[in-house]
Amino acid sequence: MATPVQMSQIIRLALGTLSADNAHHSFEHMCRHVAKRRIASNVLPATGPVSAGGDQGRDIETFRTYLADELPFALGFLALASTDVVVFACTIQRDGLRAKFEGDIGSICTQGTRVDRIYIFATANVPTRLRHDLQEWATQQYAVALDIIDGSALAEFLAEPELYWIAQEYLHLPSELAPQVDHVESDSQLPSWYVDLRAYWQEPSRKAVNLGDLFDLRNGLKHAIPAGPARADLDGWLMLMTQLAELSPDAEARLHAIYEIVVARSRGTADLRPAETLIRQFIDEVQGSDDPTLLFNASLLIQFCTSAAALGLTDIPMSEAVGWITPLRRHVDELMERDWGSNTRAALLQVAAHLALHVDYTGAEVRGTATLDDIDHLYESLTQAMERGTLQTHLEPAPVVDLEAAMQHLVDLVELLPDAPAYPIEVFGVTVDLLTPILWDHPLYRHVCDGLDRAVARQVGDIEAGDRCRQRAEALQKSGRLLDALREFHQAKVNWFHGDTLYGALRAMGNIVDIYCALGMYLAAKKYALAMAALAHGSAEPADREFVPMALFSAANMDHLVGAWISSAEIATIAGEAHLAWAPDAGSLERHPYVSEAMKYQAFTAVIAAQTRPEFVSTMHDLFSGGLFDGLTHTREARPSGVVRSEQEWTNWLSDMAGAPFSDVGPRRNVAFHALGVRWTIHCRNERDTVLALEDFTSTIQILLVEFASLDPVLIVQDVDIEVRTYPPGRRPDETFLTRTSEGRRSCLLFLPADPTGEVDDERHSSNDVLHLAFQVLVGNSLLNQQQFRHVMDQAARNGLFSNLEIGRPYRELAQFRTRVATPLADPRHRPLANATHPNPRAAAPHMQPRAGAGPGYSLEKAHAVLAERYEILPRSIRHTIPELISAPHVREIFRDLRDKGWKDWHILNVVVNLTVNHRIALRHGAIMEDRAEEMTAAFHAEAMRADQPNDPQISADEITRDAMEQGIQLVAVSSLHRWGLELHHGTTDLTAIMQLLAERYMFWDDDIPHPDPFDGRLPSAE
């Protein structure tokens, strides 16, 4: 006897042998039998076998889950029968499948008979893309649903015990291979994730206490509800869930648990009586909640109860259950009078519409007591009809509580959908589809459907694009192309930013955090970690809150890496509280490795503080006390390794990309990092509002730098020092950006609002100012001219820069979840760890190194053309000067030494021309003054182009010194920038950095062409 997998492979091979014409007849008969057995019972998936399981049950038949939550609507209506017209076709053709399928579909749909669905069976494997394209084509061309069952799917069906006889008869497989039907319910019939989860929660020590535990239990509970081998475990799951509902101090966890109990008992036991006390408790408590998810669950719970009352499955009177609707509607109406964000308001509108669309059971009579078998049969029939799309055609219109109010809420909801990307529209869509018989005569029905269709079309397209981005991103990340992978993850995040796919967006944001971290852009990573936490916390799917502690621990780790160890400890403590509240089995470090990583970072903080800054230990103890990290600052735990190091040894021991420890203590807050050849140092007063402004600006400029790393902004390799100051609301200074350069360092002074929420103008200026100032800093450090820089910015915008910068909420709002008003250890007595020899950080990530190779605009052809022009023009203005100068021995020595050092003749000529022309200009026009710059520039150009005359004033040979030549070549380099489309954006840039960039990327010291010797052979080499 073969295993199911082996059996499927054998059948697949047998199908592959069907190539002759006489085999087509057998294949057609085989497909008829499969269609009869599979399609008639509606268990044949439309796109091949659906695999259950994975990720602890999170991905199990998501669509069925959505449908199941809406089944209480259908329970109030009549039973159904399908009237779909189904046609099937089959082919053993292997090539030209698109043309073959389109031809068959056209033949079927043009016979004059209505066709609702076509099933095509094929022995070949059909690519997913082709299947989807054909399904879309069939819908658009003939308004017919299409399912293609290829060889792999067909082989899996035929490997099932009840269908193997078909393969045996038509593929002539031996009966000895027939899979045996095992009627004993065993673990082999259950998915591995379920078996593992069940064993996990069967351990006596397991106690469900928080919301994370609840969603862990829910995965097992939902799998045990339908008839099948797992239903034997239902009582055990219900016991665990009931314990949580009765004992949890967390009101949110308690309410969610009660809802899950009601769902499970309605579908899996056909008896709500054991949960009636909890149900009444839920109704009392939920009316104090403003959580749209809990309120929607309340509406569903009432539907379960009214349906149960109608079927005799509860002792709660129908009048009591129906009576819960009015006060809940009143509560939701009061909530909608408040000011909410678009996503929350959309969710509240859905609740209001759902409550108004309850079946009006006034005068309804209890039909008697239904058995569990009756409920199973009813749910199976309803689910099949819903999946077929035939449910609506059999539901008779029924009275609802308030149709007019419901339709107005639905209209308001569809108009809000474009501004509410995080609202899950799939549940809303299923509700509207199910209630079509009730809604379609209403004048607002078409408006609601059109708005919903537009939203679904946008979302479906985005989801497909997001999945493609994710696949590309993962491949790029594995190959080490982090910048390209980051761009794809950003796009996936945007495409998945819908309520129904928010899980994917959160996963993409986690990847984004990891990549920014790997690039050393820790505050950009922190920004995304905080946004991820906020998005997960506000998700309409409460199970997403498991991401909150993960994201907050990441934010704490980013602060640790940047050197803000006090802030890191504070956020880690808050993350620990979130972990205890929302992570399933929060005490298991094996299950939650991110906690172990966070503990490692905080343990280092405790150890290094004890050894180098013992005065910090009491503050660390206060931060950690009573939380997940309690005990790390105790003396014994603070020295786990017994290794004692000095301050310099500890800072040397750190990663090259890690910031100086405790850089957030003392009166100044400092952030330093390397990117694109520049050491960026950003600092401010260590005050809460100013620090938030600094982090907001730094995260913005880091995101910009990462985007520019894949482009070419031609940044000058010089240190940049940025001071951030804040101004009070309503007192914005005229100048918010000042800059100067000295001693090879560029210094900038920026002004940002201290509290942008104080006034509307300041709130508008805040995000704009941060981005504008970041651009000013980068433009000032770039050599690109305005047109070239604008081109780089346009490319960055096309790459998604602005969506990368804006992630839903302002940075300060994301970061102000902490309760401390003042920064600990901010007074002048405290200082961070420092290393004068190797200041941290010491290096940049490999992907954030400056660009190498030829710069924008450079080509060898252009360089040779420029040099030809130089050798033609330069000698003209000094043809009498050069012989006089080189007659002096010290000048010949200087020129010869410069040649030996690598100077080309055009370098020497250019410097001499500049010195000579400036000498003559000063004699003829007086001192060069700033207010006469335009006049002097014109005079200089005219003099440089004029042929030298014997009686022209000559520069003295004494003015030709090594210092004069070294300074002069720097001016030559600056004057050559315009030839490559480059320019200085401020006049005090370090000229050494300009020389370095021109040498490395524009071949300043390398390029030359054959030319006559301008010195007539009087400068022989020193060798």
JOKA-V761062 format. One line per field, one symbol per residue. phi: phi as a letter, one per 30 degrees, with the letter a starting at -180 (. if undefined). Layout:
phi = ???
This chain:
phi = .ddeddddddddddddddbddddddddddddddddddcddchccddbjdcccjjhhidcdhedddddddcdeedddcddbbdbdccbbbbacdccidedddddddddddccicdbcbbcccbdddceeddeddddddddddbhbdbbcccedddddddddedcdeddddcchdddddedddcdddbdddcddddeddddddddeddbdbbdddeddddeddddddddlddddceedddddddedddcdddddddddddedddedddccbhacedcddddddedddddcccdedddddddddddeddddddcicacddeddddddddddddddddddddccddddddddddddddddceddceidcddkcddddddeddddddddddddicdddcddebdbdadddddddddeddddedcbdddddddeddddddceedcddddcdddddddddddddddddddddddddddddddddddicdddddddddddeddcdbedbdedddddddddeddedddicdddddeddddddddddcddcedddddddeddddddddddddjddddddddddddddddddbddhedddddbdddddddddddeeddddddcbeddddddddddeicdcejdcdedddbdcidcbdedddddddeecdddehdccidbcbbbacahicccbbbaddbedddddddddddddddddddddccadhdddbdbcbccbbbdeibdddccbbbabahibccbbcbbddbdddbddddddedddeddddddddddcccddddddddddddddddjeddddcbjbdeddddcddcddcddhcdddcbddbbddbdddcacdedcdddciddejdadddddddddddddcededbdcdeedddddeddeddddddeddjddedddedddeddddddddddcbiddcddcedddddddddddddddcecdecdddddcbdddddddddddddddeddcicadcadcddddddedddddcbheccdabeadddchicbdddd
